[in-house]
Amino acid sequence: MTDEEMRKLQDKASVLIEALPYIRAFNRKIIVIKYGGSAMTSEELKVNVIKDVTLLKVCGFKPIIVHGGGKEISRWVEKVGMEAKFINGLRVTDADTMEIAEMVLGKVNKDLVRLVQKLDVRAVGISGKDSHLFEVKKRYSDGQDIGYVGEITRVNPAILFDLLEQYYLPIVAPIGMDENCDTYNINADDAACAIAKAVNAEKLAFLTDIEGLYRDINDKSSFISSLSAAQARKLCEDGIVGGGMLPKLSGCIDAVENGVEKVHILDGRVLHCLLLEIFTDEGIGTCIHS
């Protein structure tokens, strides 16, 4: 064996040693992963995200995946000759669109189950309709009726705890029912935050299309690797964070203030971003802590 080959093997051993305290610290702890964005549309990234999550499972973590599917829903809406409409970033969801959304999210859900089980890890795909996981009420956008868009009023996590105790990996589609058992589409970020709070998760990780938070989006040196919930709230109040990131960050703050130890905002386009954030000392995204 050459010196170079030996060095590569030693580097691999160093990585394992660096990961050891994190494996020990988070053993049997619940981690909620919100999976969406470009990481869902790239087949290579999709496969590697699932590999990362199954590795967490095998290492003793208790991961729960909450997935989106907005781009795929829009594609199918247009495919049947309808027009995708949004108000303040929320999809206008009439009865026909709701039917398409549920169909697409169900397909995405079972595709993720398939990928997990190809790696010999048991997975169960459910939606918020199962066992009344999500109870919702109709959501409005600045007073405007946007159809079957739901706001979560309650989470009943018993089914998630049962699946975790039986060593299943739960994969959740963001759909719920109201008191009349009408079906509603739910923002996947909101669903992930609600689940993380309900199960008292140790971590909540968002796989997004951005690297994390910046004090100035045009200045890469202003990247924020770690901040408290109070500091994150000040960023919102000072107008430093806006646009589509504002509701996401608000949800992160709410999760941390309601029992979730840490929330991670990660660039899902980076290969193995989840492992790099959890198992290395430096991490690669933005961590919001209590």
C-alpha positions, 0 to 999 in steps of 0.5 A: 500500500502506498503512502497516498492510499494509506493517507486516504484510509486515515482520512476516512477514519478521521471522518468516522471519529469526528462523527462519533460524538454526534451519533452518540448525542442524537441516538434515539432522538427524533429528527424531522427533515423537510424535503423539497426544492431542487433536491426533489427534482434531481434524481441524483440528489433525490437518491442521495438524500434518501441514502443520507436519511437512511444512514441516520436511521441505521445510526440510531436516529429517528428521522421523519421525512415531510415532503413537498411537491409543488413543482410537480403539482404545477406540472400536472395542473398545466398538463391537464390544461389548467393554469397554476395560480398563486396569491402571496405565494400560496397556491389557489386550490379549487376542487379540481386542483386539490384532486390533482395535488392529492394524486401527485403528493401520493405518487411522490410519497410512495416513490420516496417509500420505494427508494428507502426500502431499496436500501433495506430500511422499512418505511411507511408513507402517510398523509395528514389525513391518516389517523387525523394526523393533521386537523386543519381549518380553511386558510385565507391569504390577506382575507382572500379565499384561496380554496382548499388550502389548510392551516394546521390547528392540531397535530395528533402524533400518535401514529408517528410515535407508533411507527418510530417505535416499530422501527419504521421511517415515516414519510408524510405528505402535507394533506389534512382534513377539517372537522367536516373531513374535507381535504386541504392542501398544506404548506409543507414547511408549516407541516414540518414545523408543526410535526417537529413541535408535536413530537418534541424533535431534537432537530428540524432540517429544511432542505432548500434552494439556498445556502442559508441566511445572509445579513446581505444576500449580495455579500457572501462574507455575511453568511450566518452559520449560527444564531439564536431564535431571538437574533433570528426574530430581530433579522425579521423585524429589521427587514433583513430577511424578506420574501419567501424566506420570511415565513420559513424563518418565522416557522423556524423561530416558532419551532425553536421557541416551542421545544425543538432544540435546533433548526437547520436551513441547508442547501439541498443542492449540495451532495450529502448536505444533511450529513455534513451539517449533523456529523461535522464540527463546522456544518455547512448551513445556518443553525437556529438554536434555543 
